[in-house]
Every structure is written in structure tokens, then in C-alpha cells.
Amino acid sequence: MRYIPNTAEVREEMLRELGFDSVDSLFSAIPEGMRLRRPLDLPAPMSEKALLEYLGRLGAQNASSRSHACFLGGGSYRHFIPAVVPSLVSRGEFLTAYTPYQPEVSQGTLQAMYEFQTFVCLLTGMDVSNASMYDGASAVAEAVLMARRITGRDRFLVAESLHPEYRDVLRTYTTYLGVELVSVPFDAKSGRIDPDALEALAAGGAGGLVIQSPNFFGVVEETERLAGVVHGQGGLLISSFNEPFSLGLLKSPGEQGADIVAGEGQAFGNPVSFGGPGLGLLATKKKYVRNMPGRIVGRTEDVRGKSGFVLTLSTREQHIRREKATSNICSNEGLCALAATVFLSALGRRGLHRAARQNAAKAHWLRERILSLPGYSALFSGPVFNEFAVKGPESPGRLRRRLAKAGILGGLHLGTWFGSLKGGLLFCVTEDNTREEMERLVSELEGGK
């Protein structure tokens, strides 16, 4: 919506209606020292056309994943989004739809959510999915609380290779709930969870183990082996992911022994957009469904035998459950979930698989090219999907600035979160990266030796 100016008379009328005699009295609750008293340094007034052109020029100075070749990942991924996705998602029926509490007038929204749940189950190998969480981080945190309800245990093992911001959110969720989070280290050579360390930590008993595969370093974990360890101690395996495209190529978490799957679905039809909004995915086995938080859409029949869709197992606090609710999340990412549903419908099983293969093939090609350059080495030896960590002869800060000047974004400096990985860079490649972009990156890296 464009700005609609108000005349002095209209402002005075609004102030009178609110019971104030001046703008200063309206904002009297703001401390005097925090108010702006000097005029803003703005250019002279412009016509609407001139102003839009001026703002456009300012915006063009920003680097984006469209103006630059982007090799950033780390939890938010750039993929090609077919035109059908924004076209359908922006329809008024979906864009302005509110929570479908009244199923008789919300069948379209409910059916879309039901199809979304079906896609999530097919991809994760789980029996049941909810209709989305806020993002991957909150989905992982809710999965841990869910596992706590199921097992009755307060001690949980958390892989250090889990996204560091997910670990921060998990700590925030559990700090005052009496939950003990125990870090499981990763092997410095492979980048995978250290199996010996896990065996020792699991022996003390735990409600579950939280892993990420591919993990934050892009390395694929030995999920089946890890599931065996935690199940042997009576705990649950919570398997998470940042990059859902990996589900189009790798064996599903459910096939590998996961009990709860939680992750980020942004890459399915949603743009990077400054890192948000995200789309939390959460799925589990049928026997645990009554402990799963969030909305679940079910299919039923009316008295005439006609098929229809409804919210089911709504155990949130506003549905009478109060302190017995499985979650205090009162909303979800419905529009983002719809985008993911349209996106997956457009690609289909084969399309997603082909796109995932492109991701892996391009990432491995670029990885080998970079490792062939003098001074560059792989940080980890474990298998990867579309992200990989390397170390080079140049400091990450200097390299990233030099790449940005050349119109290239990437990679992430791992030393930001891991003191032992200073100098390490995480690069990501998707089907959206062209051969020319990858060649330019290699050329720039080679030029900085």
C-alpha cells in the first residue's frame, strides 16, 4: 500500500478524537531523551515518479542473490521458483485467508494444508505431519519438548554439528524447563558425529538425540548407526535438516530410523528474502501423534458421505487444553506452506529428484575445482550434498570482501560459530548456479593466492 498523506486538519481531528491536544502529548510516553528533536536530513521534496526512481537507484546499490552470483547457504537457500508458485500463492483466496476454524467455509485452505502434510510425510518417511511450524529452529525445539513428553526424560543429546542458531533457539526454549542439553562433538576429520563420544554420552541415559543431516558443514551423517545407539538406550532420534532438497536424493530419515523429523522447508518455493520467513516442518510416527504440537488437518466424511477436511487433534492452549496443551504456538506459516505445496506439485517426484541431483553434481564439481587450487584443502572428509567446507590461503574476511567486489557472495565463515574452524568457509551450490558463475568463483579464488 502506498503512503497516503494526511492534512493538518485531519491530524488535528484525529488528535481530538484520541483526547490529545498535540502530537507531543500523543508521544509523551516516550522519554524525552529518546525523541528526535532535529529535522531529518532528507532531500528536497520530489514528485512521485522522481521519488520512485530515486529509491530504485538506492536499492540497486544493495548486493542481492540476484545481482550477484550467490554461493551462500547455511540454512537459507536460493532455488529456482517457477512462476506458477507466486501466481497461485498471491490469489486472494489464499493471501487473505484467516485461520480455518470454520471448516465449512475453509475447504480450499484446509485441502491445501492436507496436501502439504502429505508431501512432508512422503519426503521424510514419517506417518503423520502437522501443518507447519514457524521455522526449522522452532520445529527442532518443539521436537525435543515432544520427545520429552513421550519418554518422560529431561536429558537430551544435541549434535554440535546442528545449526548453531538452532542450538541457540533450543537452549532458549528449554532453559527454564529443567531440560539438560548435552553436546555431542563432531569428528575433526570427517565432520560427522563422533561415534565413540556418542556411545559414552548415551550410556548415561537420554530422552533422545538431535542430529542434522546434511549437517551444518554440509556433511551427511550416518543416521542409521546413530539411531541404533540412541534406541539402544531407550531414547528417540530427532533428525533435522536445513536443506530440504536433500530429501529428493538421500534416503529419508524415516527409513534410517528417525522417530521425529524436524527441519526447514524454505527452499521449497520460498525466496531467500533476507533469511526469512522460514517454514518449519515437523513429522513423526503415528503412535506419537497425540504428543505432536501445531495444527493437523484431517480428511473426514459428513453425514451424507461427502469427503471434507477439518482441523483435528487441535490440542493447543486456545482449544481448552490450557497447561496440558502440546504447544503454545498459536499460528503457523500457512502461506509459506502453500508455496511449498504448489512448488512440489509443479516439480513432482521426478522433478525434485532431478533438481536434487543437479545440486549434488554441481557442488561436487565445484568442490573438486576449488580443492585443485594451490593452498586450498577440505575441512572434512565426509560425504556432502550441496554444501562443503574448505580452507584457503586467504583470511575469510579479506576473501569475502574481494569476492563481493567481483559480484560474488560467499562463503560463510565457520569461525563465526566454531573457534576450532577459524579460516573455514562454507560454500553452497544449487541448480540456480550456472557454470559461468562457478568458473568465475574459481577464477577469483585462484587470483588471490
C-alpha positions as a printed Julia matrix, in Angstrom:
449×3 Matrix{Float64}:
   0.0     0.0     0.0
   1.38    3.39   -0.96
   1.69    6.17    1.6
  -1.44    8.31    1.99
  -0.59   11.76    3.45
  -2.82   13.48    5.99
  -3.58   17.21    6.03
  -3.03   19.3     9.15
  -6.81   19.44    9.65
  -7.12   15.66    9.5
  -4.27   15.21   12.02
  -5.93   17.67   14.42
  -9.23   15.82   14.1
  -7.54   12.51   14.92
  -5.78   14.02   17.94
  -9.08   15.41   19.28
 -10.73   12.02   18.84
  -7.91   10.39   20.81
  -8.06   13.01   23.54
  -4.72   14.76   22.87
  -4.09   18.41   22.14
  -0.78   17.96   20.29
   1.5    15.4    18.66
   3.96   15.85   21.55
   1.32   14.85   24.08
   0.45   11.81   21.94
   4.04   10.58   22.28
   4.53   11.68   25.89
   5.11    8.05   26.93
   8.43    8.14   25.02
  11.23    9.52   27.27
  12.35   12.99   26.3
  15.93   11.94   25.75
  14.91    9.36   23.15
  12.93   11.73   20.94
  14.35   13.14   17.71
  14.48   16.92   18.03
  16.49   17.9    14.98
  14.98   17.59   11.47
  15.9    14.56    9.4
  18.49   15.15    6.68
  16.24   14.4     3.73
  16.49   15.63    0.14
  14.09   18.26   -1.18
  10.51   17.17   -1.99
  10.09   15.21   -5.23
   7.27   14.12   -7.45
   6.06   10.54   -7.0
   7.76    9.46  -10.24
  11.08   11.08   -9.3
  10.9     9.61   -5.79
  10.35    6.06   -7.06
  13.29    6.42   -9.43
  15.46    7.79   -6.63
  14.56    4.92   -4.29
  15.17    2.46   -7.12
  18.7     3.79   -7.56
  19.33    3.46   -3.83
  18.03   -0.1    -3.83
  20.23   -1.01   -6.79
  23.29   -0.32   -4.62
  22.45   -3.35   -2.45
  24.04   -6.71   -3.21
  21.47   -9.49   -3.53
  21.29  -13.1    -4.62
  20.01  -11.84   -7.98
  22.53   -9.09   -8.62
  25.46  -11.31   -7.56
  26.45  -14.93   -8.03
  25.38  -16.46   -4.72
  27.19  -19.34   -3.01
  25.72  -18.75    0.44
  23.77  -21.43    2.29
  23.93  -22.23    5.96
  20.18  -22.57    6.47
  18.65  -20.39    3.75
  18.87  -21.5     0.12
  18.31  -19.96   -3.29
  16.48  -22.21   -5.72
  14.6   -21.53   -8.93
  10.92  -20.82   -8.21
   8.52  -21.47  -11.13
   6.09  -18.64  -11.96
   3.14  -20.83  -11.0
   4.13  -20.58   -7.33
   3.74  -16.81   -6.77
   0.81  -16.77   -9.2
  -1.27  -19.18   -7.1
   0.0   -18.11   -3.68
  -0.93  -14.48   -4.34
  -4.57  -15.28   -5.14
  -6.9   -13.51   -2.74
  -8.5   -16.74   -1.55
  -5.18  -17.79   -0.04
  -3.39  -14.49    0.56
  -6.14  -13.05    2.77
  -7.46  -16.28    4.29
  -7.56  -16.48    8.08
  -7.2   -19.5    10.35
  -9.62  -22.19    9.08
 -11.55  -22.61   12.33
 -14.8   -22.96   10.37
 -14.18  -25.88    8.01
 -17.41  -25.38    6.1
 -16.05  -22.12    4.64
 -12.35  -23.09    4.53
 -12.24  -26.24    2.42
  -9.72  -24.84   -0.08
  -7.25  -23.78    2.59
  -7.71  -26.99    4.55
  -7.2   -29.17    1.48
  -4.01  -27.28    0.6
  -2.7   -27.85    4.14
  -3.67  -31.53    3.94
  -1.73  -31.91    0.69
   1.23  -30.14    2.31
   1.19  -32.67    5.16
   1.09  -35.49    2.61
   4.17  -34.15    0.82
   6.07  -33.83    4.11
   5.25  -37.44    5.03
   6.35  -38.72    1.63
   9.65  -36.83    1.84
  10.51  -37.65    5.44
   9.28  -41.25    5.55
   7.05  -40.47    8.52
   3.4   -41.4     9.13
   1.99  -38.01   10.07
   2.92  -34.35    9.71
   1.5   -31.16   11.15
   0.53  -28.15    9.06
   3.86  -26.36    9.63
   5.81  -24.62   12.38
   7.4   -21.17   12.42
  10.78  -22.27   11.06
  13.35  -25.04   11.28
  14.73  -23.83   14.61
  11.38  -23.75   16.4
  10.47  -27.11   14.84
  13.61  -28.69   16.34
  12.9   -27.14   19.75
   9.3   -28.34   19.69
  10.5   -31.81   18.64
  12.67  -32.01   21.77
   9.77  -30.98   24.01
   7.63  -33.55   22.22
  10.24  -36.27   22.86
  10.35  -35.21   26.5
   6.61  -35.79   26.82
   6.91  -39.2    25.18
   9.9   -40.51   27.14
   9.47  -38.65   30.41
  13.19  -37.86   30.37
  14.87  -34.48   30.79
  18.33  -35.26   29.38
  18.88  -34.82   25.64
  21.97  -35.2    23.47
  22.47  -32.5    20.84
  24.98  -32.74   17.99
  27.46  -29.85   17.84
  27.07  -30.1    14.05
  23.44  -28.96   14.39
  22.96  -25.43   13.02
  24.37  -23.15   15.78
  21.33  -20.86   15.65
  19.05  -23.89   16.06
  21.05  -24.8    19.17
  20.57  -21.24   20.47
  16.81  -21.45   19.97
  16.72  -24.88   21.6
  18.54  -23.51   24.65
  16.09  -20.59   24.82
  13.1   -22.96   24.75
  14.44  -25.32   27.43
  16.43  -23.12   29.83
  13.69  -22.86   32.46
  12.04  -26.24   31.89
  14.59  -28.39   33.67
  15.86  -29.88   30.41
  19.54  -30.8    30.27
  21.19  -30.43   26.86
  24.44  -32.36   26.38
  26.63  -31.57   23.35
  27.87  -34.43   21.21
  31.14  -33.44   19.45
  31.84  -33.96   15.77
  34.89  -35.76   14.45
  37.52  -33.24   13.34
  38.41  -35.32   10.27
  35.08  -36.48    8.88
  32.8   -33.68   10.14
  30.34  -36.33   11.34
  29.2   -37.06   14.88
  31.98  -38.81   16.8
  30.5   -42.33   17.33
  32.71  -43.14   20.33
  31.74  -39.9    22.09
  28.07  -40.63   21.38
  28.31  -44.14   22.82
  29.82  -42.8    26.03
  27.3   -39.96   26.42
  24.29  -42.12   25.58
  25.27  -44.63   28.24
  24.18  -42.08   30.84
  20.62  -42.29   29.53
  18.82  -39.72   27.37
  15.37  -38.91   26.13
  16.75  -38.52   22.64
  19.47  -37.43   20.27
  19.14  -34.38   17.98
  21.12  -34.56   14.76
  21.15  -32.72   11.45
  21.82  -34.43    8.13
  23.27  -32.98    5.99
  24.7   -31.18    9.0
  25.75  -27.53    9.27
  29.01  -28.33    7.48
  27.11  -29.96    4.62
  28.24  -33.44    5.66
  25.81  -36.37    5.52
  25.58  -38.19    8.85
  25.45  -41.96    9.43
  21.87  -41.72   10.62
  21.13  -45.44   10.85
  24.14  -46.06   13.05
  23.23  -43.14   15.31
  19.63  -44.35   15.55
  20.86  -47.74   16.76
  22.89  -46.14   19.55
  20.12  -43.92   20.93
  17.41  -46.58   20.54
  19.61  -48.99   22.48
  19.29  -46.64   25.46
  15.53  -46.21   25.12
  15.72  -42.74   23.58
  14.28  -41.22   20.4
  16.15  -40.0    17.34
  15.22  -36.47   16.22
  16.58  -35.95   12.72
  16.66  -32.42   11.31
  17.78  -30.66    8.14
  18.32  -27.14    6.78
  18.2   -28.01    3.08
  15.02  -29.98    2.24
  16.22  -30.58   -1.34
  18.44  -33.3     0.13
  15.25  -35.31    0.74
  14.89  -35.6    -3.04
  18.11  -37.6    -3.31
  19.09  -39.14    0.03
  17.34  -41.95    1.89
  14.53  -40.49    4.02
  15.07  -40.0     7.77
  12.23  -42.41    8.48
  13.95  -45.17    6.51
  17.06  -44.56    8.58
  15.41  -44.94   11.97
  14.27  -41.42   12.89
  11.35  -41.14   15.3
  10.72  -37.42   14.82
  11.79  -35.32   11.83
  12.06  -31.54   12.13
  13.57  -29.11    9.67
  13.41  -26.06    7.43
  11.24  -26.02    4.3
  12.08  -22.52    2.99
  13.86  -23.9    -0.06
  10.58  -25.3    -1.39
   9.12  -22.36   -3.3
  10.02  -19.59   -0.87
  12.65  -16.93   -1.67
  15.71  -16.24    0.47
  14.33  -12.79    1.39
  16.9   -11.63    3.97
  16.78  -15.03    5.66
  13.04  -15.24    6.33
  10.29  -16.05    6.78
  11.04  -19.72    7.21
   8.81  -22.78    7.08
   9.08  -25.29    9.91
   8.45  -28.93    9.03
   7.58  -31.47   11.74
   6.61  -35.11   11.21
   6.58  -38.25   13.3
   5.31  -41.81   13.65
   1.6   -42.37   14.07
   1.95  -43.68   17.62
   3.34  -40.31   18.74
   0.74  -38.14   17.03
  -1.05  -37.1    20.23
   2.18  -35.57   21.51
   2.82  -33.59   18.33
   2.35  -29.8    18.55
   0.77  -27.5    15.99
  -2.14  -27.86   13.63
  -3.06  -31.11   11.96
  -5.56  -31.25    9.11
  -7.52  -34.47    8.63
  -9.9   -35.78    5.99
 -13.3   -37.0     7.04
 -16.87  -37.54    5.72
 -20.01  -35.6     6.51
 -23.39  -37.15    7.31
 -24.06  -37.54    3.57
 -20.8   -39.39    2.98
 -19.17  -36.46    1.22
 -15.44  -36.1     1.75
 -14.21  -32.97    3.55
 -11.3   -31.52    5.51
 -11.13  -30.34    9.13
  -8.63  -29.35   11.81
  -8.11  -32.39   14.02
  -6.25  -33.15   17.26
  -6.16  -29.42   17.98
  -4.55  -29.56   21.41
  -3.22  -26.03   21.57
  -3.89  -23.85   24.59
  -6.7   -21.86   22.97
  -8.54  -25.13   22.34
  -9.37  -25.55   26.03
  -6.27  -27.63   26.78
  -4.55  -24.79   28.69
  -1.48  -26.14   30.55
  -1.99  -29.59   29.02
  -1.53  -28.23   25.51
   1.25  -29.79   23.45
   2.4   -26.35   22.33
   1.76  -22.65   22.83
   2.27  -21.93   19.14
  -0.94  -20.2    18.08
  -0.13  -19.75   14.4
   1.8   -21.33   11.57
   3.41  -20.48    8.24
   0.35  -21.27    6.18
   1.18  -19.13    3.14
   4.77  -20.42    3.04
   3.43  -23.97    3.37
   1.09  -23.3     0.45
   4.07  -22.08   -1.62
   5.9   -25.32   -0.78
   2.84  -27.35   -1.78
   2.49  -25.63   -5.16
   6.24  -25.89   -5.71
   6.36  -29.63   -5.01
   3.22  -30.21   -7.08
   4.85  -28.44  -10.03
   8.12  -30.38   -9.75
   6.69  -33.76   -8.91
   8.72  -36.71   -7.61
  10.97  -36.91  -10.68
  11.46  -33.16  -10.95
  12.59  -32.85   -7.35
  14.93  -35.8    -7.79
  16.48  -34.28  -10.93
  16.9   -30.91   -9.22
  18.5   -32.58   -6.19
  20.91  -34.47   -8.46
  21.87  -31.17  -10.1
  22.58  -29.69   -6.68
  24.85  -32.56   -5.73
  26.61  -32.8    -9.09
  27.36  -29.08   -9.3
  28.53  -28.93   -5.68
  30.91  -31.84   -6.15
  32.26  -30.37   -9.4
  32.94  -27.0    -7.76
  34.42  -28.65   -4.67
  36.93  -30.56   -6.77
  37.84  -27.45   -8.75
  38.47  -25.44   -5.59
  40.49  -28.22   -3.97
  42.7   -28.35   -7.06
  43.8   -24.75   -6.43
  47.09  -24.15   -4.6
  46.63  -23.61   -0.86
  43.05  -24.94   -0.64
  42.06  -28.04    1.33
  38.88  -29.72    2.5
  37.97  -29.21    6.14
  36.14  -32.54    6.32
  36.29  -35.86    4.5
  32.64  -36.88    4.99
  30.22  -37.11    2.02
  28.33  -33.93    1.14
  25.14  -32.92   -0.69
  25.24  -29.31   -1.93
  27.37  -27.6     0.72
  31.03  -28.13    1.56
  33.66  -26.58    3.82
  37.16  -25.62    2.66
  40.13  -23.7     3.98
  42.35  -21.49    1.84
  45.45  -19.33    2.0
  43.48  -16.1     2.43
  41.67  -14.82    5.53
  37.88  -15.29    5.21
  37.17  -11.59    5.77
  39.56  -10.44    3.05
  38.37  -13.12    0.63
  34.69  -12.36    1.14
  35.26   -8.63    0.55
  37.24   -9.37   -2.59
  34.56  -11.73   -3.9
  31.83   -9.17   -3.2
  33.67   -6.59   -5.3
  33.7    -9.15   -8.11
  29.93   -9.69   -7.8
  30.11  -12.95   -5.84
  28.53  -13.73   -2.45
  30.07  -16.49   -0.32
  31.03  -18.41    1.57
  30.07  -18.42    5.23
  32.9   -18.04    7.72
  32.61  -21.05   10.05
  34.82  -19.34   12.61
  31.84  -17.11   13.44
  30.37  -20.02   15.4
  33.21  -22.53   15.81
  36.5   -21.36   17.28
  38.24  -24.51   16.06
  37.23  -23.78   12.46
  38.67  -20.28   12.04
  39.59  -19.78    8.43
  37.0   -22.31    7.25
  34.5   -21.3     4.57
  31.2   -22.97    3.76
  30.14  -22.81    0.1
  26.73  -23.81   -1.24
  25.74  -24.68   -4.81
  22.2   -25.18   -6.11
  20.64  -25.78   -9.51
  20.33  -22.0    -9.77
  24.11  -21.55  -10.03
  25.38  -21.55  -13.61
  28.63  -22.97  -14.96
  29.77  -19.41  -15.71
  29.2   -18.35  -12.09
  31.16  -21.31  -10.76
  34.02  -20.66  -13.19
  34.11  -17.02  -12.06
  34.32  -18.1    -8.41
  37.2   -20.48   -9.14
  38.99  -17.77  -11.11
  38.63  -15.26   -8.27
  39.85  -17.77   -5.69
  42.82  -18.61   -7.86
  43.66  -14.92   -8.31
  44.01  -14.36   -4.58
  46.8   -16.84   -3.97
